[in-house]
Amino acid sequence: MTRHDVIVIGAGLAGLSAARDLAGAGTDVLVLEARARAGGRVEQTTTGDGRTVQLGGEIIGTFHTAYRELALELGLTLGPTFTASQGELSWILSGRRVTGDDMPWMSGSDRRCYDEVEKQYAKLAATVDPDDPWSHPDAVALDRLSLGDWLRSVGATPAVVRALELAHLALAVESVERTSLLADLRKESAAGAEGFYNYDTWENERVLEGSASVALRMADELGSRIRYSSPVRAVDVQAGRVDVTLTSGERMRCCDVVCAIPAGPLRQLHISGVSRDKLASLTRQRHALATKFVAVYQHSFWEDANLDGTSYMEHNLLGGTWAQNDGVMSGLVPPERLGAYLATPEHLRQEKLLNEVADAFGPQAARPLGAYLRNWATDPWTQGYVTAWHPGDVTAVGPLHGRHEPPFYVCGSDQWVCGYMEGAVRTGRGAARQLIAAQ
């Protein structure tokens, strides 16, 4: 039986961040990764003409400080995203294409209602502590209420609810009718409680070398400390030691273990020696299920029509698109559409999605140089895309969310306010700090 100071389960951004800091502190650390590659939900490839294409997590906001600091430590470059474009939006509304005007279905009174409701939302979000939403005096009531129910309770018109539903589709998160109000308030409180989700706040920066470069550079630094194609079956926490068993039957022993895998695969681990309350909290978490679609073109032809590549799609398989890079367009199939997407014969899915992009940007969109699909929802080592919080989930998961039970530590985007790359890095480095301090 091999022995190590710390075993990290999962070589995504969280696990790599934790392992890198532990190794830097002189800790004997081993990373076990089920896949044959590092990165988890960040992945990239390179086109024949040298462009980098992101197939998973891609964009951050300026307030994502942990991720930004790590990227700069690794010698990577931060730059602007599609939010800097001056082009117009595209809307596919019940089969009708509209460009330009923001939320074109709204009347003047609807717009005034939207502004007023957003002010109320921002004011309420400012009362929620993102690190401790459970301390809010109305936590249970806010968590039981869906965002959709709250919108209607404060007088939001159907046109306003429609705007928020379109935004959720484009983001590939759960419907406003299946999103906890407390969870949504918690998320926006972490971003400054300015109002509803704003691309200029959440998605205005990217790593120019590619987001997966963050993971790949950490993996290069860690080198032989990572064992690939090594899925874990069981974790047994005992006094003074932790035993980790691989699906192959191989057993390893360590002083501390860091679990850095997504909520879905984590439920498949047999974990013993951890408190019932902690296990209940971990296994209560859920994912929004999504597929990512990327099309590569000779150039950003949509700019010729003064469009920025951003679209909102009301009844398509795609929820929306955005311009990832020069001539590269990303899109997401959201949870609300995943059943229809999976029911589409596999060999027809790409053509179907390209035709939807063509509806938004013209026939040239149907003829890419190449296209990629990543079915994160059905990937066995991911089983989802970002964290989802249905009404009741925040209080059910409880204040043990993201907390450790030494020698059992947890980290990952699921262990932060919401499932984003910032959460992975923030919690990964946080776990490492606590481990180092305890040594």
C-alpha positions in Angstrom: 0.0 0.0 0.0 1.5 3.4 -1.1 1.4 6.2 1.4 1.3 10.0 0.9 0.7 13.1 3.1 -2.3 14.2 1.1 -4.3 12.6 -1.7 -6.4 14.9 -4.0 -9.2 13.2 -5.9 -9.8 15.0 -9.2 -7.5 17.0 -11.5 -9.9 19.8 -12.4 -9.2 23.4 -11.5 -10.0 22.8 -7.9 -7.9 19.7 -7.3 -4.9 21.1 -9.3 -5.1 24.4 -7.4 -5.0 22.6 -4.1 -2.3 20.2 -5.1 -0.1 23.0 -6.5 -0.2 25.0 -3.3 0.4 21.9 -1.2 3.3 20.8 -3.3 4.8 24.3 -3.1 4.6 24.0 0.7 6.6 20.8 0.6 3.7 18.4 1.1 3.9 14.9 -0.4 0.8 15.1 -2.5 -0.7 12.8 -5.1 -3.6 13.7 -7.4 -5.8 10.9 -8.7 -7.7 11.7 -11.9 -10.3 9.4 -13.5 -9.8 10.9 -17.0 -6.7 10.5 -19.1 -6.2 14.3 -19.1 -6.2 17.2 -16.6 -8.7 20.0 -16.5 -12.1 18.5 -15.7 -14.7 20.9 -17.0 -12.1 23.0 -18.8 -10.8 21.6 -22.0 -9.4 23.1 -25.2 -8.2 22.2 -28.6 -6.3 23.9 -31.4 -7.5 24.5 -35.0 -5.4 23.8 -38.0 -4.7 27.5 -38.3 -3.5 27.8 -34.7 -6.6 29.2 -32.9 -7.4 27.9 -29.4 -11.0 26.7 -28.9 -12.6 26.3 -25.5 -14.8 23.3 -25.1 -15.7 23.8 -21.4 -15.5 26.7 -18.9 -14.4 29.8 -20.7 -15.0 33.2 -19.1 -14.7 35.0 -15.8 -15.6 38.4 -14.3 -13.2 41.0 -12.9 -14.5 40.2 -9.4 -13.3 36.6 -9.8 -10.1 37.5 -7.9 -8.8 34.0 -7.0 -8.9 32.8 -10.6 -7.3 36.1 -11.9 -4.5 35.9 -9.3 -3.8 32.3 -10.2 -3.8 33.0 -14.0 -1.3 35.8 -13.5 0.9 33.6 -11.2 1.0 31.1 -14.1 2.2 33.7 -16.5 -1.0 33.9 -18.5 -2.7 36.9 -20.0 -6.1 38.3 -19.2 -8.1 40.1 -21.9 -11.6 41.3 -22.9 -14.5 39.1 -24.0 -17.5 39.5 -26.2 -18.8 42.1 -23.7 -16.4 44.7 -25.3 -18.1 44.3 -28.7 -20.2 47.2 -30.1 -22.4 44.8 -32.2 -26.0 44.2 -31.8 -27.8 41.2 -30.2 -29.8 38.6 -32.0 -33.2 37.3 -30.7 -35.0 34.2 -31.9 -38.4 34.6 -30.4 -41.0 32.0 -31.2 -39.4 31.5 -34.6 -39.1 35.3 -35.3 -35.7 36.8 -35.7 -35.1 40.3 -34.2 -31.8 42.1 -34.0 -30.6 45.2 -32.2 -33.1 46.4 -29.6 -32.6 45.0 -26.1 -35.6 42.9 -25.1 -37.6 44.0 -28.2 -40.9 42.5 -27.0 -41.2 45.0 -24.1 -43.4 48.0 -24.1 -42.4 51.2 -22.3 -44.3 50.2 -19.2 -42.7 46.8 -19.2 -39.3 48.4 -19.3 -40.1 50.6 -16.4 -41.4 47.6 -14.5 -38.2 45.7 -15.3 -36.1 48.5 -13.9 -38.2 48.8 -10.7 -38.2 45.0 -10.1 -34.4 44.9 -10.6 -33.9 47.7 -8.0 -36.0 45.7 -5.5 -34.0 42.5 -6.4 -30.6 44.4 -5.9 -31.8 45.8 -2.6 -32.8 42.3 -1.4 -29.6 40.7 -2.7 -27.6 43.2 -0.6 -29.1 41.7 2.6 -27.7 38.2 1.8 -24.2 37.3 3.0 -22.9 35.1 0.2 -20.7 33.2 2.7 -23.5 32.6 5.1 -27.0 32.9 3.5 -28.4 30.7 6.2 -28.0 33.6 8.7 -30.5 35.7 6.8 -33.6 36.1 9.0 -35.9 35.1 6.1 -33.5 32.4 4.8 -36.1 29.6 4.8 -38.8 31.7 3.2 -36.5 33.1 0.5 -35.2 29.6 -0.3 -38.6 28.0 -0.6 -39.7 30.7 -3.1 -38.7 30.3 -6.8 -37.3 33.3 -8.6 -40.3 33.2 -10.9 -42.8 33.3 -8.0 -40.9 36.2 -6.4 -41.0 38.1 -9.7 -44.7 37.8 -9.9 -45.2 38.6 -6.2 -43.6 42.0 -6.7 -45.6 42.8 -9.8 -43.3 41.7 -12.6 -45.3 41.7 -15.9 -45.2 38.5 -18.1 -42.7 40.4 -20.4 -40.3 40.9 -17.4 -40.6 37.2 -16.4 -39.9 36.3 -20.1 -36.7 38.4 -20.0 -35.4 36.5 -17.0 -36.4 33.1 -18.4 -34.5 33.9 -21.7 -31.5 34.9 -19.7 -31.5 31.6 -17.8 -31.8 29.7 -21.0 -28.8 31.5 -22.5 -26.8 30.8 -19.4 -27.8 27.1 -19.3 -29.0 27.3 -15.7 -32.4 26.1 -14.4 -35.6 27.9 -15.3 -36.6 30.8 -13.1 -39.5 28.5 -11.9 -36.9 26.0 -10.6 -34.3 28.4 -9.2 -34.3 29.2 -5.4 -34.6 32.9 -4.8 -32.1 32.7 -2.0 -29.6 30.9 -4.2 -30.0 33.6 -6.9 -29.7 36.4 -4.4 -26.6 34.7 -2.9 -25.0 34.5 -6.3 -25.6 38.2 -7.2 -24.6 39.3 -3.7 -21.2 37.8 -4.4 -21.0 39.9 -7.5 -21.8 43.1 -5.7 -25.6 43.0 -5.5 -26.0 45.3 -8.6 -29.1 43.6 -9.9 -29.9 40.7 -12.2 -27.1 38.7 -13.9 -25.0 41.1 -16.0 -22.5 39.8 -18.6 -20.4 43.0 -18.0 -19.9 41.8 -14.4 -19.7 38.1 -14.7 -18.2 37.5 -18.2 -15.9 40.4 -19.1 -12.5 38.7 -19.0 -10.8 35.6 -20.3 -7.4 34.0 -20.4 -6.1 34.9 -23.9 -4.1 31.7 -24.1 -7.3 29.7 -23.3 -9.0 29.0 -20.0 -7.8 25.4 -20.0 -4.3 26.7 -20.1 -4.7 27.5 -16.4 -5.2 23.8 -15.7 -2.6 22.6 -18.1 0.1 24.7 -16.7 -0.6 23.5 -13.2 -0.6 20.0 -14.4 2.8 20.5 -16.0 4.1 21.9 -12.7 2.8 18.9 -10.8 4.1 16.4 -13.3 4.3 12.9 -11.9 2.3 13.9 -8.8 -0.8 13.3 -11.0 -1.9 9.7 -11.8 -4.4 9.7 -14.7 -7.0 7.0 -15.6 -7.3 6.3 -11.9 -10.9 6.6 -10.8 -11.6 6.3 -7.1 -14.2 3.9 -5.7 -14.0 4.5 -1.9 -12.7 6.8 0.8 -12.5 5.4 4.4 -11.7 8.0 7.0 -10.3 6.5 10.3 -8.4 7.9 13.3 -5.0 9.1 12.1 -5.4 8.0 8.5 -7.5 7.9 5.3 -7.6 4.9 3.0 -8.4 5.5 -0.7 -9.4 2.6 -2.9 -9.4 2.8 -6.7 -11.9 1.0 -8.9 -9.0 -1.3 -9.9 -8.9 -2.4 -6.3 -5.5 -0.7 -5.5 -5.4 0.9 -2.1 -3.5 3.9 -0.9 -3.1 5.6 2.5 -2.8 9.2 3.4 -3.0 11.6 6.4 -5.6 13.9 4.6 -7.8 13.6 1.6 -9.1 16.4 -0.6 -12.2 15.5 -2.6 -12.3 17.8 -5.7 -14.8 16.1 -7.9 -18.3 17.3 -9.1 -21.5 16.7 -7.1 -22.7 13.9 -9.4 -19.6 11.6 -9.4 -19.1 12.3 -5.7 -22.4 10.6 -4.9 -21.0 7.4 -6.5 -18.1 7.3 -4.1 -18.4 5.1 -1.0 -17.4 7.4 1.8 -17.1 6.2 5.3 -15.9 7.8 8.5 -17.4 11.2 7.7 -20.3 12.5 9.7 -23.8 11.8 8.5 -24.6 15.5 8.3 -21.7 16.3 6.1 -22.5 13.4 3.7 -26.1 14.5 3.6 -25.0 18.1 2.7 -22.7 16.9 -0.1 -25.1 14.4 -1.6 -27.9 17.0 -1.6 -26.1 19.2 -4.2 -27.2 19.1 -7.8 -26.1 20.1 -11.2 -27.8 21.9 -14.1 -27.3 19.6 -17.1 -26.0 21.1 -20.3 -24.2 20.5 -23.5 -21.7 22.9 -25.0 -21.5 23.5 -28.8 -18.7 25.3 -30.6 -18.5 26.2 -34.3 -15.3 27.5 -36.0 -15.4 29.8 -39.0 -12.9 31.5 -41.3 -13.6 34.8 -39.6 -16.3 36.5 -37.4 -18.7 36.9 -40.3 -21.5 38.1 -38.0 -19.5 41.3 -37.4 -20.0 42.2 -41.1 -23.7 42.6 -40.2 -22.9 44.6 -37.1 -23.8 41.7 -34.8 -21.7 40.7 -31.8 -22.4 37.0 -31.9 -24.6 37.0 -28.9 -28.1 35.5 -29.3 -31.0 34.5 -27.1 -33.2 31.6 -28.4 -36.6 31.1 -26.9 -37.7 27.7 -28.3 -34.7 26.2 -29.9 -32.4 23.5 -28.6 -29.7 26.1 -28.0 -30.5 28.7 -25.3 -28.1 31.2 -26.9 -24.7 31.9 -28.3 -21.7 34.2 -27.8 -18.5 34.9 -29.7 -15.7 33.0 -28.0 -12.7 34.2 -30.2 -12.0 35.3 -33.7 -14.3 33.3 -35.9 -15.2 31.0 -33.0 -18.8 30.9 -31.6 -20.0 29.1 -28.5 -23.4 28.0 -27.5 -25.1 26.0 -24.8 -28.0 23.5 -24.7 -29.7 24.3 -21.4 -31.3 21.9 -18.9 -34.8 22.8 -20.3 -33.8 21.6 -23.7 -31.6 18.6 -22.9 -34.3 16.0 -23.3 -35.1 17.2 -26.8 -31.4 17.4 -27.7 -30.7 13.8 -26.4 -33.8 12.6 -28.3 -32.3 13.9 -31.5 -30.4 11.1 -33.3 -26.7 11.6 -32.5 -25.6 12.0 -36.2 -28.2 14.8 -36.7 -27.4 16.9 -33.6 -24.6 19.0 -35.0 -26.6 19.8 -38.2 -29.6 20.8 -36.1 -27.6 23.2 -33.9 -25.8 24.7 -36.9 -29.2 25.4 -38.5 -30.3 27.2 -35.3 -27.2 29.4 -35.4 -28.0 30.1 -39.1 -31.4 31.2 -38.1 -29.8 33.8 -35.9 -26.8 34.9 -38.1 -27.5 33.8 -41.6 -26.8 30.8 -43.9 -23.1 31.2 -43.6 -23.3 29.9 -40.0 -24.4 26.5 -41.3 -21.1 26.0 -43.1 -18.3 26.1 -40.4 -14.7 24.9 -40.8 -15.4 22.6 -37.9 -17.7 22.0 -35.0 -17.5 20.5 -31.5 -19.9 19.0 -29.0 -19.2 18.4 -25.4 -22.0 16.6 -23.6 -21.1 17.6 -20.1 -24.5 16.4 -18.8 -23.8 12.8 -19.7 -20.0 12.7 -19.2 -19.6 10.1 -16.4 -16.9 12.1 -14.6 -18.9 15.3 -14.7 -22.6 14.6 -14.9 -23.5 18.2 -15.3 -22.2 21.7 -16.0 -22.8 24.3 -13.3 -24.4 24.0 -9.9 -28.2 24.2 -9.7 -30.2 25.3 -6.7 -33.9 24.4 -6.7 -36.2 25.9 -4.2 -35.3 24.5 -0.8 -31.8 23.3 -1.8 -29.8 26.0 0.0 -31.3 25.3 3.4 -31.3 21.6 2.7 -27.5 21.6 1.9 -27.1 23.9 4.8 -24.1 25.8 6.3 -21.9 22.8 5.9 -21.7 23.8 2.2 -18.1 24.1 1.3 -16.9 23.3 4.8 -14.3 20.7 5.7 -14.3 17.9 8.2 -10.6 17.2 8.6 -9.0 15.0 7.5 -11.7 15.0 4.8 -11.6 18.2 2.8 -13.8 19.3 -0.1 -13.3 21.8 -2.9 -14.7 22.5 -6.4 -17.0 25.0 -8.1 -19.9 23.2 -6.5 -18.6 24.2 -3.1 -18.8 27.9 -3.8 -21.7 30.2 -4.3 -22.3 28.9 -7.8 -20.7 26.6 -10.3 -18.0 28.8 -11.9 -14.2 28.5 -12.4 -13.7 31.1 -9.7 -15.3 28.7 -7.2 -13.0 25.9 -8.2 -9.8 27.9 -7.7 -11.1 29.8 -4.6 -12.1 26.6 -2.8 -9.1 24.6 -4.0 -6.6 27.1 -2.7 -8.7 27.6 0.4 -8.5 23.9 1.2 -4.7 23.9 0.7 -4.3 26.9 3.1 -6.2 25.1 5.8 -4.2 21.9 5.3 -0.9 23.8 5.4 -1.9 25.7 8.5 -2.8 22.4 10.3 0.5 20.7 9.5 
